[in-house]
Amino acid sequence: MKKKCPGGKIRSKGRGRGLGTGKGKGPMNKRWIQDADLKEGALRETASREGALNEDGTISVTWLRKKASGKGKTAQRARLALRFRSFKK
């Protein structure tokens, strides 16, 4: 149902952007990280095969950003790794 706001713009009633609806599948789970199916070491193994490990054993951030822009499981894992990296700060 659409209704007019005071500014004259028409907006739809109900859930809008930024409410965690996530691709129209209903409310997003607040514990999505705990419920994620993680294969520990899979990204590190891929990075090792491609020579993207630093001398201290960490995965290169430039490699992660490059992989995160693609599609597929490696890209999903790279995006998740970048997200986890932001939690540290």
Sine and cosine of phi, psi and omega as CSV:
sin_phi,cos_phi,sin_psi,cos_psi,sin_omega,cos_omega
0.00,0.00,0.73,-0.68,-0.02,-1.00
-0.96,-0.26,0.60,-0.80,0.05,-1.00
-0.66,-0.75,0.41,-0.91,-0.04,-1.00
-1.00,0.05,0.71,-0.71,0.09,-1.00
-1.00,-0.03,0.17,-0.99,-0.03,-1.00
-0.83,0.56,-0.52,0.85,-0.03,-1.00
-0.98,0.21,-0.02,1.00,0.00,-1.00
1.00,-0.02,-0.11,0.99,0.01,-1.00
-0.99,0.15,0.49,-0.87,0.03,-1.00
-0.99,-0.14,0.75,-0.67,0.06,-1.00
-0.77,-0.64,0.45,-0.89,0.00,-1.00
-1.00,0.01,0.58,-0.81,-0.01,-1.00
-0.99,0.15,0.63,-0.77,0.04,-1.00
0.88,-0.47,-0.44,-0.90,-0.09,-1.00
-0.96,0.28,0.73,-0.69,0.03,-1.00
-0.90,-0.43,-0.35,-0.94,0.00,-1.00
-0.96,0.26,0.50,-0.86,0.11,-0.99
0.99,0.14,0.18,0.98,0.00,-1.00
-0.97,-0.22,0.27,0.96,0.08,-1.00
0.95,0.31,0.56,0.83,-0.03,-1.00
-0.99,0.14,-0.45,0.89,0.14,-0.99
0.82,0.57,1.00,0.08,0.11,-0.99
0.87,0.49,0.48,0.88,0.10,-1.00
0.94,0.34,0.37,0.93,-0.02,-1.00
-0.98,-0.22,0.37,0.93,-0.01,-1.00
1.00,-0.08,-0.08,-1.00,-0.03,-1.00
-0.88,0.47,0.62,-0.78,-0.03,-1.00
-0.97,0.25,0.62,-0.79,0.01,-1.00
-0.93,0.37,0.78,-0.63,-0.01,-1.00
-0.95,0.32,-0.36,0.93,0.00,-1.00
-0.96,-0.28,0.66,0.75,-0.10,-1.00
-0.90,0.43,-0.50,0.86,-0.01,-1.00
-0.94,0.33,-0.70,0.71,0.00,-1.00
-0.91,0.42,-0.53,0.85,-0.04,-1.00
-1.00,0.02,-0.10,1.00,-0.03,-1.00
-0.93,0.37,0.62,-0.78,0.06,-1.00
-1.00,0.08,0.99,-0.14,-0.06,-1.00
-0.98,-0.19,0.70,-0.71,0.12,-0.99
-0.97,-0.24,0.99,-0.16,-0.10,-1.00
-0.88,0.47,0.77,-0.64,0.06,-1.00
1.00,0.01,-0.10,0.99,-0.05,-1.00
-0.92,0.39,-0.68,0.73,0.01,-1.00
-0.93,0.36,-0.64,0.77,0.02,-1.00
-0.89,0.46,-0.62,0.78,0.02,-1.00
-0.90,0.43,-0.69,0.72,0.03,-1.00
-0.90,0.44,-0.68,0.73,0.02,-1.00
-0.90,0.44,-0.61,0.79,0.02,-1.00
-0.91,0.42,-0.68,0.74,0.02,-1.00
-0.88,0.47,-0.57,0.82,-0.03,-1.00
-1.00,-0.05,0.09,1.00,0.05,-1.00
0.94,0.33,0.55,0.83,-0.06,-1.00
-0.98,-0.21,0.21,0.98,0.03,-1.00
-1.00,0.03,0.67,-0.74,0.07,-1.00
-0.98,0.21,0.13,-0.99,-0.02,-1.00
-0.90,0.44,-0.49,0.87,0.01,-1.00
-1.00,0.09,0.06,1.00,0.08,-1.00
1.00,-0.05,0.01,1.00,0.02,-1.00
-1.00,0.02,0.33,-0.94,0.01,-1.00
-1.00,0.10,0.69,-0.72,-0.01,-1.00
-0.89,0.46,0.76,-0.65,-0.04,-1.00
-0.92,0.38,-0.58,0.82,0.02,-1.00
-0.91,0.42,-0.62,0.79,0.05,-1.00
-0.91,0.42,-0.67,0.75,0.02,-1.00
-0.87,0.48,-0.71,0.70,-0.02,-1.00
-0.90,0.44,-0.61,0.79,0.01,-1.00
-0.91,0.41,-0.70,0.72,-0.01,-1.00
-0.95,0.33,-0.54,0.84,-0.05,-1.00
-0.91,0.41,-0.39,0.92,-0.03,-1.00
-0.99,0.17,-0.15,0.99,-0.03,-1.00
-1.00,-0.02,-0.33,-0.94,0.03,-1.00
-0.88,-0.48,0.23,-0.97,0.08,-1.00
0.99,-0.16,-0.04,-1.00,-0.08,-1.00
-0.92,0.40,-0.66,0.75,0.00,-1.00
-0.89,0.46,-0.63,0.78,0.03,-1.00
-0.91,0.41,-0.65,0.76,0.03,-1.00
-0.89,0.45,-0.68,0.73,0.00,-1.00
-0.92,0.40,-0.61,0.79,0.03,-1.00
-0.91,0.41,-0.67,0.74,0.04,-1.00
-0.89,0.46,-0.65,0.76,0.02,-1.00
-0.91,0.41,-0.64,0.77,0.03,-1.00
-0.90,0.44,-0.64,0.77,0.05,-1.00
-0.91,0.41,-0.60,0.80,0.04,-1.00
-0.90,0.43,-0.71,0.70,0.01,-1.00
-0.89,0.46,-0.58,0.82,0.02,-1.00
-0.89,0.45,-0.58,0.81,0.00,-1.00
-0.95,0.32,-0.38,0.92,0.01,-1.00
-0.95,0.32,-0.44,0.90,-0.03,-1.00
-0.88,0.47,-0.59,0.81,-0.15,-0.99
-0.96,0.28,0.00,0.00,0.00,0.00
